[in-house]
Amino acid sequence: MRVFVTGATGWIGSAAVDELLAAGHGVVGLARSDTSAATLEAKGATPLPGGLDDLDVLRRGAAEADAVVHLANKHDWGNPAESDRAERAAVETMAEALTGTHKPFVVANGLSGIVEGRAALETDSSPDVGPGASRGGSENLALDYTRRGVKSVIVRFAPSVHGAGDWGFVAFLAKAARDRGVSGYIGDGSVEWSAVHRLDAARLIRLGVERAPAGTRLHAVAEESVTTRAIAEALGEALGLPVASIAPEDAAEHFGFVGGFFATPMAASSARTRELLGWKPTGPTLVKDILDGAYGG
């Protein structure tokens, strides 16, 4: 298949491109810069110059592809409304281009806010609906297009998609630990996050493109729950720093923007995903990656 990938040189996207190419698929990657384009070309992928706001480019990329994988997001923490607006516009544009084709449209989402008090399941609908919702309600928007002949598939990623070179949430926690001289967890550290290794996540994306039925929600989750205290303790050991509880009211000052996420439970099951696609995560655990120096030491 010819697969159009947004976020093709990002942390998850670059691994997904490698996975798709290794499986024999052709890849066209959205490239915001000459550097990104050169990176894609070096891998054997075809760059398509443009960004998330270039809707004509997104429309063309989707229309000319056999499948679309949408991983890009502005992640503008200072202006989340702009990120949400751009996300919804991008998903709507590509879905319109795919309407009536029954081609796969794999759309990324996170696990924050799906449910409260238990691990999220693939059968749980996202509560985010409409333009004003988180990520512009893009998960539900994409799924709405299954009724219009689009093979929409949602991949919800664990808050930690980890590995050497990660610049996501755990990298920010490691930076906060270095800056403050202490690896912290909030309160009693009992908040639970799910986790998945980057290469396992990439393999799930490929399987979603190849095999997932329309309307499927997949969970890129290898570990259902890792406590925030366990994460902090691993970072403390790896970085040679003391470990301490941070009062909830001090979390924003200590951790920065990531403090709000670190206080949010994001545990999830992937049992249905594994059964449906035969996906078997094989990468190291989050704690092992931390202890092995993926975030410095």
Secondary structure in CASP SS format (residue, H / E / C, confidence):
PFRMAT SS
TARGET T0000
AUTHOR 0000-0000-0000
METHOD secondary structure of the structure
MODEL  1
M C 1.00
R E 1.00
V E 1.00
F E 1.00
V E 1.00
T E 1.00
G C 1.00
A C 1.00
T C 1.00
G C 1.00
W H 1.00
I H 1.00
G H 1.00
S H 1.00
A H 1.00
A H 1.00
V H 1.00
D H 1.00
E H 1.00
L H 1.00
L H 1.00
A H 1.00
A C 1.00
G C 1.00
H C 1.00
G E 1.00
V E 1.00
V E 1.00
G E 1.00
L E 1.00
A E 1.00
R C 1.00
S C 1.00
D H 1.00
T H 1.00
S H 1.00
A H 1.00
A H 1.00
T H 1.00
L H 1.00
E H 1.00
A H 1.00
K H 1.00
G C 1.00
A C 1.00
T E 1.00
P E 1.00
L E 1.00
P E 1.00
G C 1.00
G C 1.00
L C 1.00
D C 1.00
D C 1.00
L H 1.00
D H 1.00
V H 1.00
L H 1.00
R H 1.00
R H 1.00
G H 1.00
A H 1.00
A H 1.00
E C 1.00
A C 1.00
D C 1.00
A E 1.00
V E 1.00
V E 1.00
H E 1.00
L C 1.00
A C 1.00
N C 1.00
K C 1.00
H C 1.00
D C 1.00
W C 1.00
G C 1.00
N C 1.00
P H 1.00
A H 1.00
E H 1.00
S H 1.00
D H 1.00
R H 1.00
A H 1.00
E H 1.00
R H 1.00
A H 1.00
A H 1.00
V H 1.00
E H 1.00
T H 1.00
M H 1.00
A H 1.00
E H 1.00
A H 1.00
L H 1.00
T C 1.00
G C 1.00
T C 1.00
H C 1.00
K C 1.00
P E 1.00
F E 1.00
V E 1.00
V E 1.00
A E 1.00
N E 1.00
G E 1.00
L C 1.00
S C 1.00
G C 1.00
I C 1.00
V C 1.00
E C 1.00
G C 1.00
R C 1.00
A C 1.00
A E 1.00
L C 1.00
E C 1.00
T C 1.00
D C 1.00
S C 1.00
S C 1.00
P C 1.00
D C 1.00
V C 1.00
G C 1.00
P C 1.00
G C 1.00
A C 1.00
S H 1.00
R H 1.00
G H 1.00
G H 1.00
S H 1.00
E H 1.00
N H 1.00
L H 1.00
A H 1.00
L H 1.00
D H 1.00
Y H 1.00
T H 1.00
R H 1.00
R H 1.00
G C 1.00
V C 1.00
K E 1.00
S E 1.00
V E 1.00
I E 1.00
V E 1.00
R E 1.00
F E 1.00
A C 1.00
P C 1.00
S E 1.00
V E 1.00
H E 1.00
G C 1.00
A C 1.00
G C 1.00
D C 1.00
W C 1.00
G C 1.00
F H 1.00
V H 1.00
A H 1.00
F H 1.00
L H 1.00
A H 1.00
K H 1.00
A H 1.00
A H 1.00
R H 1.00
D H 1.00
R H 1.00
G C 1.00
V C 1.00
S E 1.00
G E 1.00
Y E 1.00
I E 1.00
G C 1.00
D C 1.00
G C 1.00
S C 1.00
V C 1.00
E E 1.00
W E 1.00
S E 1.00
A E 1.00
V E 1.00
H E 1.00
R H 1.00
L H 1.00
D H 1.00
A H 1.00
A H 1.00
R H 1.00
L H 1.00
I H 1.00
R H 1.00
L H 1.00
G H 1.00
V H 1.00
E H 1.00
R H 1.00
A C 1.00
P C 1.00
A C 1.00
G C 1.00
T E 1.00
R E 1.00
L E 1.00
H E 1.00
A E 1.00
V C 1.00
A C 1.00
E E 1.00
E E 1.00
S E 1.00
V E 1.00
T E 1.00
T H 1.00
R H 1.00
A H 1.00
I H 1.00
A H 1.00
E H 1.00
A H 1.00
L H 1.00
G H 1.00
E H 1.00
A H 1.00
L H 1.00
G C 1.00
L C 1.00
P C 1.00
V E 1.00
A E 1.00
S E 1.00
I E 1.00
A C 1.00
P H 1.00
E H 1.00
D H 1.00
A H 1.00
A H 1.00
E H 1.00
H H 1.00
F H 1.00
G C 1.00
F C 1.00
V H 1.00
G H 1.00
G H 1.00
F H 1.00
F H 1.00
A C 1.00
T C 1.00
P C 1.00
M E 1.00
A C 1.00
A E 1.00
S C 1.00
S C 1.00
A H 1.00
R H 1.00
T H 1.00
R H 1.00
E H 1.00
L H 1.00
L H 1.00
G C 1.00
W C 1.00
K C 1.00
P C 1.00
T C 1.00
G C 1.00
P C 1.00
T C 1.00
L H 1.00
V H 1.00
K H 1.00
D H 1.00
I H 1.00
L H 1.00
D C 1.00
G C 1.00
A C 1.00
Y C 1.00
G C 1.00
G C 1.00
END
